[in-house]
Amino acid sequence: MDPSACFRLPRLLLPRNGIDLAKWAVVACDQYTSEPEYWQRVEREVGEAPSTLHLIFPEVCLGRPDASTRIERIQRTMRQYLEQGMFRAHDGAVYLERTIGGRVRRGLMLELDLEAYDFGRDSTSPIRPTEGTMVERIAPRLEVRRGAELELPHVLVLIDDPGRTVIEPMGDDVASLAQLYETDLMLGGGRVAGYAVDAGHARRATAALRALVDPVAFEKRYGVPPGTPPMLFAVGDGNHSLATAKAHWDSIRATAPRDHPARHALVEVENIHDPALAFEPIHRLLFGVTADVRRSLADAVAGATFTDVPSAAAMRERVHRVDAARQAIGLAGPGARYCVVEIEDAPSTLAVGTIQPFVDALVAHGGAGSVDYVHGDEALERLALQDGAVGLHLPQVSKDGLLRMVVREGPLPRKTFSMGEADEKRFYVEARRIR
């Protein structure tokens, strides 16, 4: 496929006028998976009001015995919202401004062609994952998508636009754009506003996106040989959700018309060079730990040294100041016990690549019952105090060179980084028909 043809301007649905957007918009379903109390607060906040909470399946609820009933209720509510006129149609791109922590992050809503997306390890498609995909995580999401009338996107897709030619010109001219919505976001989520992108700005943004995959410019930017397949979009957050959309399309494409709405997926595009876009590590949290994690890690990783530190703050500080010749990983637990693991001649270029095989093997051999992936230092340290829990604190991930690494080496280890903390994730506002 021509990489410049892998996207289009969207046809989407916005909540109708009069709906309380502060209750309508909730955070991405894959957040706070170890903190059910967060979602309980969301339920209290929303009550029976129209809300995307009633249209999504929070992953904290996966595996519960009422899963099938919940899926049926989600799909029924989608149909009811459509029948009751809860949405208003909008054709065309939407420019977004998300304000949180004194920063304004800019985004652009587009539809991506799933025919141009391959989440495999050796992907050379125009749309690629930044991280490895856990195929087993697709199945429960696919159950929600089958039979659903709508998709509600929390997928954040990256472009490499150092010249700031695609999204930023809309922000510079935001006063000339018609505002579609603006609202505070619940539970510390900041504020979001959406603006209709006029024909002129849409035309210039489309041309700028196509210029990013000009073969000569692409080869020069990444230092790759002539003929290297160009990448335009890299999936930063929500890779498993986009992979689910792809799996659903693949399951129906043989009998579906080529213009079927499920062929495309609605995403928010962001520029990796946006200074307001912060990358955070995704930590590992082990539950049901029966093994001596330190001894097991010493046996698994040659040359690992362990230094006890007096506090979580000291652990964080030491992890982040280790020199580039070594890797450092913090261990929190069991209980209020902290240390820093330092590794020379590590087997992977990234700390997460070193630690993930150990985590997988520990769970597979019964040394831990399960692993969760946690956003935020404070959340990890608090949850690691639970009985039978141990936290693995990973170092900061630099944005510099990340997409270059994806182009040249393929996807990073799964759950390597997060685009911001949990409360900075995308909140659902827009929807799109997929049937």
CORGIWO-V429308 format. One record per helix or strand of 2 or more residues. SS is the DSSP state (H for helix, E for strand). FROM is the first residue (numbers start at 0). TO is the last residue. Records with the same first field share a line. If there is no record, write none. Layout:
SS=FROM-TO + FROM-TO
This chain:
H=2-4 + 20-23 + 35-45 + 51-54 + 58-60 + 66-82 + 113-115 + 134-144 + 167-171 + 173-175 + 198-211 + 214-221 + 238-251 + 260-262 + 292-299 + 311-320 + 350-363 + 376-382 + 401-408 + 421-423
E=6-7 + 10-14 + 86-90 + 93-99 + 102-112 + 116-117 + 126-128 + 149-150 + 155-158 + 177-184 + 189-195 + 232-236 + 263-270 + 278-286 + 303-308 + 325-331 + 337-343 + 369-374 + 389-392 + 416-418 + 430-432
